[in-house]
Amino acid sequence: MKKNHLRKGDQVVVITGNDRGKNGKVLGFKKDRVIVEGINLRKKHLRRTQENQQGQIIDIEGSVHLSNIMHAVDGKGVKLRVRENKKGERELYYKGEGKDHLYRSIKAKSK
């Protein structure tokens, strides 16, 4: 499985599929798939209950495969790279306007 550096709350852009070009926030994960706010919406029919007398149809987000999204900065997709800074900590960065921009540091996993 591909190593990803996504976290909940990261901004992403869809690069292929019906929702191509749309931006959203990561809500959760399912193995190699990601649930993104407002992307891949599906209809869910709720039956009548005592609390919900009418029943209703709601929109829920379906999952999107990791290969179909990329990180977004200011609404544009960016390719993240990994490097070590002077302190020896790993960090994610992206290139833009001829220079490197820090995205965030990577928390080292304890073994």
MARMARRO-356642 format. One line per field, with one value per atom (N, C-alpha, C, O): z, x, y; atom name; residue number from 1; residue in one letter. Coordinates in nm, 4 decimals. Last residue first. Example, Ala and Ser with C-alpha at 12.3 -4.5 7.8 and 13.67 -1.06 7.14 Angstrom:
2
zz: [0.7080; 0.7140; 0.7870; 0.8039; 0.7800; 0.7800; 0.7800; 0.8465]
xx: [1.2850; 1.3670; 1.2900; 1.3409; 1.3190; 1.2300; 1.3200; 1.4236]
yy: [-0.2250; -0.1060; 0.0030; 0.1138; -0.5690; -0.4500; -0.3300; -0.3319]
name: [N; CA; C; O; N; CA; C; O]
resi: [2; 2; 2; 2; 1; 1; 1; 1]
resn: [S; S; S; S; A; A; A; A]
This chain:
111
zz: [1.7967; 1.7686; 1.8941; 1.8885; 1.7119; 1.8122; 1.7873; 1.7599; 1.4261; 1.4940; 1.5933; 1.5627; 1.4164; 1.4078; 1.4864; 1.5986; 1.2356; 1.3682; 1.3537; 1.2860; 1.0102; 1.0244; 1.1628; 1.2015; 0.9638; 1.0051; 1.0209; 1.0420; 0.6595; 0.8026; 0.8348; 0.7452; 0.4396; 0.4555; 0.6019; 0.6627; 0.3334; 0.4350; 0.4441; 0.4550; 0.0058; 0.1082; 0.2058; 0.1639; -0.2042; -0.1234; -0.0172; 0.0421; -0.5166; -0.3868; -0.3128; -0.3533; -0.7550; -0.7564; -0.6219; -0.6125; -0.6986; -0.7269; -0.7144; -0.6679; -0.5139; -0.5761; -0.5888; -0.4991; -0.3741; -0.4493; -0.5141; -0.5629; -0.0351; -0.1762; -0.2427; -0.1772; 0.2388; 0.1723; 0.0288; -0.0226; 0.5582; 0.4248; 0.3672; 0.4364; 0.7553; 0.7262; 0.5821; 0.4954; 1.0273; 0.8927; 0.8752; 0.9677; 1.2042; 1.2007; 1.0561; 0.9722; 1.2238; 1.1997; 1.1991; 1.1939; 1.2334; 1.3627; 1.3473; 1.4471; 0.9685; 1.0371; 1.1724; 1.2205; 0.8233; 0.8486; 0.9271; 0.9497; 0.5592; 0.6992; 0.7156; 0.6322; 0.3506; 0.3739; 0.5235; 0.6037; 0.1024; 0.2392; 0.2448; 0.1553; -0.0831; -0.0751; 0.0698; 0.1509; -0.2529; -0.1320; -0.1386; -0.1926; -0.5051; -0.4778; -0.3579; -0.3613; -0.4970; -0.4849; -0.4557; -0.3905; -0.6433; -0.6030; -0.5988; -0.6864; -0.5087; -0.6168; -0.5624; -0.4494; -0.2907; -0.3930; -0.5091; -0.5999; -0.1220; -0.1895; -0.3066; -0.4101; -0.1699; -0.1024; -0.1846; -0.3042; -0.1350; -0.1964; -0.1065; 0.0158; -0.2192; -0.1252; -0.2003; -0.3156; -0.4278; -0.3899; -0.2956; -0.2927; -0.5369; -0.4701; -0.4498; -0.4539; -0.6373; -0.7072; -0.6412; -0.6850; -0.4774; -0.6020; -0.6769; -0.7712; -0.2681; -0.2447; -0.3732; -0.3785; -0.3659; -0.3557; -0.3424; -0.3976; -0.1562; -0.2792; -0.2614; -0.1533; -0.0187; -0.0129; -0.1521; -0.2526; 0.0074; -0.0193; -0.0170; -0.0138; 0.2262; 0.1458; 0.1302; 0.2281; 0.1889; 0.2671; 0.1724; 0.0533; 0.2040; 0.1267; 0.2220; 0.3242; 0.2756; 0.3101; 0.2166; 0.1572; 0.2900; 0.2058; 0.2364; 0.2251; 0.5516; 0.4681; 0.3835; 0.4027; 0.7732; 0.6935; 0.6037; 0.5832; 0.9368; 0.7924; 0.7192; 0.6140; 1.2039; 1.1579; 1.0054; 0.9515; 1.3865; 1.2512; 1.1837; 1.1139; 1.6255; 1.6292; 1.4940; 1.4879; 1.5362; 1.6251; 1.6334; 1.6467; 1.1814; 1.3187; 1.4063; 1.3567; 0.8395; 0.9451; 1.0798; 1.0918; 0.6977; 0.7162; 0.8322; 0.9126; 0.4777; 0.6177; 0.6345; 0.5900; 0.2126; 0.2494; 0.3940; 0.4294; 0.0854; 0.1800; 0.2233; 0.2653; -0.1979; -0.1299; -0.0359; -0.0729; -0.1996; -0.2247; -0.1483; -0.0457; -0.3281; -0.2478; -0.2952; -0.4152; -0.3793; -0.4014; -0.3171; -0.2448; -0.1353; -0.2546; -0.2592; -0.1558; 0.1079; -0.0122; -0.1418; -0.2491; 0.2566; 0.2746; 0.1406; 0.0681; 0.1937; 0.1790; 0.1834; 0.1216; 0.2972; 0.2930; 0.2974; 0.3910; 0.1201; 0.2035; 0.1887; 0.0787; 0.1130; 0.0658; 0.1681; 0.2864; 0.2018; 0.1020; 0.0402; -0.0710; 0.4999; 0.4320; 0.3325; 0.3739; 0.5286; 0.5220; 0.4372; 0.3144; 0.7123; 0.6285; 0.6362; 0.7375; 0.7133; 0.7705; 0.6676; 0.5515; 0.6083; 0.7260; 0.7922; 0.9140; 0.4496; 0.4821; 0.6126; 0.7138; 0.2593; 0.3789; 0.4098; 0.3981; -0.0903; 0.0302; 0.1421; 0.1237; -0.4303; -0.3087; -0.1906; -0.1904; -0.7653; -0.6417; -0.5231; -0.5167; -0.9829; -0.9615; -0.8335; -0.7963; -1.0358; -1.0689; -1.0505; -1.0963; -0.9739; -0.8932; -0.9194; -0.8332; -1.1391; -1.1586; -1.0851; -1.1306; -1.1981; -1.1627; -1.1831; -1.2373; -1.0495; -1.1527; -1.1039; -0.9842; -0.8412; -0.9695; -1.0815; -1.1985; -0.5825; -0.6582; -0.7964; -0.8622; -0.3202; -0.4451; -0.5182; -0.5170; 0.0351; -0.0809; -0.2018; -0.1882; 0.3529; 0.2327; 0.1152; 0.0975; 0.6552; 0.5434; 0.4264; 0.4039; 0.8399; 0.8352; 0.7235; 0.6979; 0.9093; 0.9157; 0.9168; 0.9863; 0.6807; 0.8153; 0.8060; 0.7076; 0.4557; 0.4834; 0.6304; 0.6955; 0.3463; 0.4543; 0.4838; 0.5316; 0.2601; 0.2427; 0.3662; 0.4760; 0.0752; 0.1949; 0.1690; 0.0672; -0.0732; -0.0882; 0.0430; 0.1133; 0.0000; 0.0000; 0.0000; 0.0656]
xx: [0.8306; 0.8304; 0.8284; 0.8280; 0.6552; 0.7336; 0.7200; 0.6105; 0.6946; 0.6179; 0.7078; 0.8223; 0.7386; 0.8007; 0.7175; 0.6750; 0.5454; 0.5690; 0.6255; 0.5662; 0.6645; 0.6100; 0.6460; 0.7629; 0.5627; 0.6591; 0.5876; 0.4664; 0.4342; 0.4281; 0.5356; 0.5927; 0.5256; 0.3847; 0.3573; 0.2684; 0.7403; 0.7147; 0.5647; 0.4858; 0.8493; 0.7581; 0.7318; 0.7039; 1.1218; 1.0549; 0.9677; 1.0059; 1.0881; 1.1481; 1.0657; 0.9541; 0.9569; 1.1015; 1.1668; 1.2895; 0.6821; 0.7474; 0.8984; 0.9619; 0.7205; 0.6331; 0.7041; 0.7787; 0.7230; 0.7928; 0.6905; 0.5868; 0.6723; 0.6351; 0.7068; 0.7463; 0.7377; 0.7474; 0.6997; 0.6882; 0.7467; 0.6894; 0.7011; 0.6778; 1.0211; 0.9163; 0.8700; 0.9446; 1.1982; 1.1444; 1.0307; 0.9530; 1.4787; 1.3372; 1.2901; 1.3356; 1.7344; 1.7185; 1.5746; 1.5494; 1.7698; 1.7577; 1.7444; 1.7433; 1.7591; 1.8885; 1.8875; 1.9915; 1.5269; 1.5760; 1.7066; 1.7592; 1.4795; 1.5178; 1.5686; 1.6441; 1.1860; 1.3279; 1.3525; 1.2591; 0.9524; 1.0002; 1.1474; 1.2244; 0.6956; 0.8207; 0.8646; 0.8204; 0.3840; 0.4638; 0.5874; 0.5842; 0.2471; 0.3138; 0.4056; 0.4945; -0.0724; 0.0731; 0.1268; 0.0612; -0.3555; -0.2873; -0.1362; -0.0786; -0.5087; -0.4348; -0.3621; -0.3131; -0.6226; -0.7105; -0.6412; -0.7082; -0.4076; -0.4783; -0.5617; -0.5707; -0.3051; -0.2673; -0.3271; -0.3000; -0.3758; -0.4079; -0.3605; -0.3740; -0.2777; -0.2824; -0.3086; -0.2683; -0.4960; -0.3642; -0.3809; -0.4863; -0.6646; -0.6594; -0.5146; -0.4231; -0.6607; -0.7425; -0.7441; -0.8175; -0.5267; -0.4616; -0.5375; -0.4839; -0.7055; -0.5919; -0.5283; -0.4810; -1.0511; -0.9220; -0.8102; -0.8181; -1.3107; -1.2351; -1.1008; -1.0423; -1.6380; -1.4926; -1.4326; -1.4949; -1.9186; -1.8590; -1.7077; -1.6554; -2.1116; -1.9900; -1.9455; -1.9360; -2.4671; -2.3499; -2.2306; -2.2467; -2.7773; -2.6540; -2.5418; -2.5226; -3.0967; -2.9842; -2.8673; -2.8587; -3.4372; -3.3245; -3.2128; -3.2309; -3.6583; -3.5951; -3.4844; -3.4442; -3.9368; -3.8370; -3.7732; -3.8314; -4.1295; -4.1421; -4.0542; -4.0931; -4.0525; -4.1841; -4.1953; -4.2644; -3.8095; -3.8132; -3.9418; -3.9407; -3.8691; -3.8053; -3.8182; -3.8356; -3.9867; -4.0645; -4.0030; -4.0752; -3.9143; -3.8986; -3.9846; -4.0480; -3.8875; -3.9601; -3.9312; -3.9245; -3.5546; -3.6933; -3.7556; -3.6859; -3.3551; -3.3797; -3.5265; -3.6133; -3.1405; -3.2810; -3.2964; -3.2562; -2.8809; -2.9159; -3.0596; -3.0964; -2.6842; -2.8129; -2.8348; -2.8104; -2.3497; -2.4441; -2.5727; -2.5702; -2.0749; -2.1976; -2.2902; -2.3070; -1.7993; -1.8559; -1.9833; -1.9965; -1.7432; -1.6975; -1.7620; -1.7778; -1.7924; -1.8560; -1.8180; -1.8570; -1.4933; -1.6145; -1.6659; -1.5929; -1.3837; -1.3589; -1.4916; -1.5896; -1.2311; -1.3611; -1.3354; -1.2741; -1.0201; -1.0326; -1.1734; -1.2287; -0.8579; -0.9563; -0.9726; -0.9431; -0.7203; -0.6546; -0.7510; -0.7289; -0.8871; -0.7773; -0.7089; -0.6453; -1.0482; -1.0885; -0.9837; -0.9907; -1.0654; -0.9950; -1.0603; -1.1207; -1.2007; -1.1646; -1.1010; -1.0841; -1.2098; -1.2907; -1.2491; -1.2606; -1.0343; -1.0341; -1.1109; -1.0826; -1.2115; -1.1333; -1.1455; -1.2538; -1.1802; -1.2503; -1.1538; -1.0321; -1.2428; -1.1618; -1.2460; -1.3680; -1.2622; -1.3259; -1.2310; -1.1499; -1.1370; -1.1193; -1.1818; -1.1569; -1.3765; -1.2449; -1.2415; -1.3310; -1.5862; -1.5678; -1.4332; -1.3816; -1.5624; -1.6750; -1.6566; -1.7071; -1.2023; -1.3363; -1.4416; -1.4136; -0.9063; -0.9763; -1.1160; -1.1442; -0.8292; -0.7603; -0.8228; -0.7955; -0.9477; -0.9711; -0.9095; -0.9338; -0.7500; -0.8203; -0.8319; -0.7390; -0.7563; -0.7178; -0.7993; -0.9035; -0.6480; -0.7187; -0.6658; -0.5446; -0.6783; -0.5972; -0.6875; -0.7910; -0.8468; -0.8442; -0.7594; -0.7670; -0.6454; -0.7785; -0.7634; -0.6776; -0.3708; -0.4262; -0.5681; -0.6059; -0.1457; -0.2707; -0.3069; -0.2772; 0.0708; 0.0958; -0.0291; -0.0195; 0.1092; 0.0473; 0.0732; 0.0947; 0.2439; 0.2602; 0.1940; 0.2203; 0.0467; 0.1213; 0.1269; 0.0265; 0.0844; 0.0000; 0.0886; 0.1927]
yy: [0.3289; 0.1844; 0.1037; -0.0192; 0.6226; 0.5502; 0.4005; 0.3513; 0.8205; 0.7160; 0.6452; 0.6119; 1.1695; 1.0382; 0.9378; 0.9653; 1.3908; 1.3363; 1.1954; 1.1114; 1.6153; 1.4804; 1.4304; 1.4283; 1.9581; 1.8576; 1.7239; 1.7190; 2.1068; 2.0770; 1.9748; 1.9126; 2.2698; 2.2327; 2.2013; 2.2608; 2.5240; 2.4231; 2.3975; 2.4913; 2.5623; 2.6104; 2.4961; 2.3838; 2.6558; 2.5543; 2.6209; 2.7218; 2.8410; 2.8122; 2.7077; 2.6750; 2.9047; 2.8906; 2.8653; 2.8676; 2.8970; 3.0254; 3.0166; 3.1112; 2.5966; 2.6947; 2.8273; 2.8666; 2.2721; 2.3764; 2.4683; 2.4232; 2.1658; 2.1670; 2.2830; 2.3795; 1.9389; 2.0681; 2.0531; 1.9419; 1.7919; 1.7918; 1.9320; 2.0312; 1.6697; 1.7655; 1.7521; 1.7067; 1.5228; 1.5124; 1.6115; 1.6352; 1.6550; 1.6209; 1.6155; 1.6933; 1.7516; 1.6089; 1.5625; 1.4421; 2.0195; 1.9517; 1.8008; 1.7288; 2.0938; 2.0993; 2.0288; 1.9839; 1.8526; 1.9871; 1.9806; 1.8717; 1.6261; 1.6459; 1.7880; 1.8379; 1.5847; 1.6162; 1.6232; 1.6259; 1.4944; 1.4778; 1.5145; 1.4800; 1.6659; 1.5928; 1.5894; 1.6708; 1.6887; 1.7032; 1.6153; 1.5047; 1.8711; 1.7449; 1.7658; 1.8509; 2.0301; 2.0364; 1.8968; 1.8155; 2.1893; 2.0678; 2.0865; 2.1511; 2.4800; 2.4161; 2.2942; 2.2952; 2.6077; 2.5530; 2.4846; 2.4355; 2.6669; 2.7759; 2.7247; 2.7907; 2.3458; 2.4696; 2.5830; 2.5939; 2.0024; 2.1310; 2.2445; 2.2396; 1.6676; 1.7797; 1.9096; 1.9247; 1.4697; 1.5206; 1.6385; 1.7020; 1.1686; 1.2986; 1.3404; 1.2582; 0.9139; 1.0125; 1.1498; 1.2383; 0.7383; 0.7771; 0.8857; 0.9439; 0.6816; 0.7712; 0.8219; 0.9355; 0.6844; 0.6164; 0.7191; 0.8288; 0.7967; 0.8182; 0.7496; 0.7555; 0.7200; 0.7269; 0.7436; 0.7094; 0.9470; 0.8176; 0.8321; 0.9435; 1.1372; 1.1308; 0.9863; 0.9123; 1.1628; 1.1254; 1.1156; 1.0889; 1.3225; 1.3054; 1.2685; 1.3345; 1.1658; 1.2531; 1.2250; 1.1175; 1.1591; 1.1202; 1.2187; 1.3399; 1.0398; 1.1408; 1.0792; 0.9645; 1.0309; 0.9615; 1.0668; 1.1733; 1.1533; 1.1620; 1.0608; 1.0101; 1.1122; 1.0681; 1.0634; 0.9770; 1.0335; 1.0882; 1.0402; 0.9389; 0.9084; 1.0403; 1.1111; 1.2328; 0.6742; 0.7604; 0.8997; 0.9986; 0.6576; 0.6117; 0.7018; 0.7950; 0.5674; 0.6370; 0.5732; 0.4509; 0.5365; 0.4972; 0.5733; 0.6353; 0.7147; 0.6820; 0.6480; 0.7231; 0.6664; 0.6743; 0.6283; 0.5175; 0.8533; 0.7487; 0.7717; 0.8814; 0.9260; 0.9427; 0.8250; 0.7102; 1.0551; 0.9471; 0.9766; 1.0445; 1.2396; 1.2352; 1.1244; 1.1025; 1.2985; 1.1651; 1.1449; 1.0462; 1.5527; 1.4818; 1.3434; 1.2784; 1.6796; 1.7321; 1.6620; 1.7079; 1.5768; 1.6576; 1.7108; 1.7785; 1.2497; 1.3930; 1.4673; 1.4258; 0.9628; 1.0293; 1.1798; 1.2311; 0.7418; 0.8611; 0.9164; 0.9167; 0.4185; 0.5144; 0.6270; 0.6102; 0.2014; 0.2859; 0.3867; 0.4347; 0.2045; 0.1354; 0.2283; 0.3252; 0.4814; 0.3406; 0.2701; 0.2753; 0.7905; 0.6946; 0.5582; 0.5229; 1.1330; 1.0041; 0.9126; 0.9498; 1.3901; 1.3595; 1.2292; 1.2153; 1.6456; 1.5035; 1.4823; 1.5464; 1.8867; 1.8570; 1.7086; 1.6513; 1.9816; 1.9422; 1.9111; 1.9092; 2.0820; 2.0811; 2.0373; 2.0537; 1.9562; 2.0022; 1.9887; 1.8963; 1.8407; 1.9836; 2.0367; 2.1514; 1.5863; 1.6405; 1.7920; 1.8631; 1.4212; 1.5419; 1.6082; 1.6792; 1.1973; 1.2888; 1.4213; 1.5239; 1.1640; 1.1194; 1.2271; 1.3341; 1.3108; 1.2342; 1.1981; 1.2013; 1.4781; 1.4933; 1.4109; 1.4377; 1.6800; 1.5576; 1.5762; 1.6774; 1.8101; 1.8354; 1.7023; 1.6215; 1.8810; 1.8018; 1.8457; 1.9098; 1.9784; 2.0181; 1.9366; 1.9243; 1.7891; 1.8378; 1.8762; 1.8136; 1.6677; 1.8132; 1.8698; 1.9900; 1.3903; 1.4490; 1.6010; 1.6554; 1.3628; 1.3634; 1.4168; 1.4803; 1.2029; 1.2724; 1.2603; 1.1601; 1.0829; 1.1772; 1.2592; 1.3723; 0.7390; 0.8701; 0.9553; 0.9038; 0.4788; 0.5614; 0.6965; 0.7605; 0.2241; 0.3481; 0.4261; 0.4379; -0.1182; 0.0000; 0.1241; 0.1276]
name: [N; CA; C; O; N; CA; C; O; N; CA; C; O; N; CA; C; O; N; CA; C; O; N; CA; C; O; N; CA; C; O; N; CA; C; O; N; CA; C; O; N; CA; C; O; N; CA; C; O; N; CA; C; O; N; CA; C; O; N; CA; C; O; N; CA; C; O; N; CA; C; O; N; CA; C; O; N; CA; C; O; N; CA; C; O; N; CA; C; O; N; CA; C; O; N; CA; C; O; N; CA; C; O; N; CA; C; O; N; CA; C; O; N; CA; C; O; N; CA; C; O; N; CA; C; O; N; CA; C; O; N; CA; C; O; N; CA; C; O; N; CA; C; O; N; CA; C; O; N; CA; C; O; N; CA; C; O; N; CA; C; O; N; CA; C; O; N; CA; C; O; N; CA; C; O; N; CA; C; O; N; CA; C; O; N; CA; C; O; N; CA; C; O; N; CA; C; O; N; CA; C; O; N; CA; C; O; N; CA; C; O; N; CA; C; O; N; CA; C; O; N; CA; C; O; N; CA; C; O; N; CA; C; O; N; CA; C; O; N; CA; C; O; N; CA; C; O; N; CA; C; O; N; CA; C; O; N; CA; C; O; N; CA; C; O; N; CA; C; O; N; CA; C; O; N; CA; C; O; N; CA; C; O; N; CA; C; O; N; CA; C; O; N; CA; C; O; N; CA; C; O; N; CA; C; O; N; CA; C; O; N; CA; C; O; N; CA; C; O; N; CA; C; O; N; CA; C; O; N; CA; C; O; N; CA; C; O; N; CA; C; O; N; CA; C; O; N; CA; C; O; N; CA; C; O; N; CA; C; O; N; CA; C; O; N; CA; C; O; N; CA; C; O; N; CA; C; O; N; CA; C; O; N; CA; C; O; N; CA; C; O; N; CA; C; O; N; CA; C; O; N; CA; C; O; N; CA; C; O; N; CA; C; O; N; CA; C; O; N; CA; C; O; N; CA; C; O; N; CA; C; O; N; CA; C; O; N; CA; C; O; N; CA; C; O; N; CA; C; O; N; CA; C; O; N; CA; C; O; N; CA; C; O; N; CA; C; O; N; CA; C; O; N; CA; C; O; N; CA; C; O; N; CA; C; O; N; CA; C; O; N; CA; C; O; N; CA; C; O]
resi: [111; 111; 111; 111; 110; 110; 110; 110; 109; 109; 109; 109; 108; 108; 108; 108; 107; 107; 107; 107; 106; 106; 106; 106; 105; 105; 105; 105; 104; 104; 104; 104; 103; 103; 103; 103; 102; 102; 102; 102; 101; 101; 101; 101; 100; 100; 100; 100; 99; 99; 99; 99; 98; 98; 98; 98; 97; 97; 97; 97; 96; 96; 96; 96; 95; 95; 95; 95; 94; 94; 94; 94; 93; 93; 93; 93; 92; 92; 92; 92; 91; 91; 91; 91; 90; 90; 90; 90; 89; 89; 89; 89; 88; 88; 88; 88; 87; 87; 87; 87; 86; 86; 86; 86; 85; 85; 85; 85; 84; 84; 84; 84; 83; 83; 83; 83; 82; 82; 82; 82; 81; 81; 81; 81; 80; 80; 80; 80; 79; 79; 79; 79; 78; 78; 78; 78; 77; 77; 77; 77; 76; 76; 76; 76; 75; 75; 75; 75; 74; 74; 74; 74; 73; 73; 73; 73; 72; 72; 72; 72; 71; 71; 71; 71; 70; 70; 70; 70; 69; 69; 69; 69; 68; 68; 68; 68; 67; 67; 67; 67; 66; 66; 66; 66; 65; 65; 65; 65; 64; 64; 64; 64; 63; 63; 63; 63; 62; 62; 62; 62; 61; 61; 61; 61; 60; 60; 60; 60; 59; 59; 59; 59; 58; 58; 58; 58; 57; 57; 57; 57; 56; 56; 56; 56; 55; 55; 55; 55; 54; 54; 54; 54; 53; 53; 53; 53; 52; 52; 52; 52; 51; 51; 51; 51; 50; 50; 50; 50; 49; 49; 49; 49; 48; 48; 48; 48; 47; 47; 47; 47; 46; 46; 46; 46; 45; 45; 45; 45; 44; 44; 44; 44; 43; 43; 43; 43; 42; 42; 42; 42; 41; 41; 41; 41; 40; 40; 40; 40; 39; 39; 39; 39; 38; 38; 38; 38; 37; 37; 37; 37; 36; 36; 36; 36; 35; 35; 35; 35; 34; 34; 34; 34; 33; 33; 33; 33; 32; 32; 32; 32; 31; 31; 31; 31; 30; 30; 30; 30; 29; 29; 29; 29; 28; 28; 28; 28; 27; 27; 27; 27; 26; 26; 26; 26; 25; 25; 25; 25; 24; 24; 24; 24; 23; 23; 23; 23; 22; 22; 22; 22; 21; 21; 21; 21; 20; 20; 20; 20; 19; 19; 19; 19; 18; 18; 18; 18; 17; 17; 17; 17; 16; 16; 16; 16; 15; 15; 15; 15; 14; 14; 14; 14; 13; 13; 13; 13; 12; 12; 12; 12; 11; 11; 11; 11; 10; 10; 10; 10; 9; 9; 9; 9; 8; 8; 8; 8; 7; 7; 7; 7; 6; 6; 6; 6; 5; 5; 5; 5; 4; 4; 4; 4; 3; 3; 3; 3; 2; 2; 2; 2; 1; 1; 1; 1]
resn: [K; K; K; K; S; S; S; S; K; K; K; K; A; A; A; A; K; K; K; K; I; I; I; I; S; S; S; S; R; R; R; R; Y; Y; Y; Y; L; L; L; L; H; H; H; H; D; D; D; D; K; K; K; K; G; G; G; G; E; E; E; E; G; G; G; G; K; K; K; K; Y; Y; Y; Y; Y; Y; Y; Y; L; L; L; L; E; E; E; E; R; R; R; R; E; E; E; E; G; G; G; G; K; K; K; K; K; K; K; K; N; N; N; N; E; E; E; E; R; R; R; R; V; V; V; V; R; R; R; R; L; L; L; L; K; K; K; K; V; V; V; V; G; G; G; G; K; K; K; K; G; G; G; G; D; D; D; D; V; V; V; V; A; A; A; A; H; H; H; H; M; M; M; M; I; I; I; I; N; N; N; N; S; S; S; S; L; L; L; L; H; H; H; H; V; V; V; V; S; S; S; S; G; G; G; G; E; E; E; E; I; I; I; I; D; D; D; D; I; I; I; I; I; I; I; I; Q; Q; Q; Q; G; G; G; G; Q; Q; Q; Q; Q; Q; Q; Q; N; N; N; N; E; E; E; E; Q; Q; Q; Q; T; T; T; T; R; R; R; R; R; R; R; R; L; L; L; L; H; H; H; H; K; K; K; K; K; K; K; K; R; R; R; R; L; L; L; L; N; N; N; N; I; I; I; I; G; G; G; G; E; E; E; E; V; V; V; V; I; I; I; I; V; V; V; V; R; R; R; R; D; D; D; D; K; K; K; K; K; K; K; K; F; F; F; F; G; G; G; G; L; L; L; L; V; V; V; V; K; K; K; K; G; G; G; G; N; N; N; N; K; K; K; K; G; G; G; G; R; R; R; R; D; D; D; D; N; N; N; N; G; G; G; G; T; T; T; T; I; I; I; I; V; V; V; V; V; V; V; V; V; V; V; V; Q; Q; Q; Q; D; D; D; D; G; G; G; G; K; K; K; K; R; R; R; R; L; L; L; L; H; H; H; H; N; N; N; N; K; K; K; K; K; K; K; K; M; M; M; M]
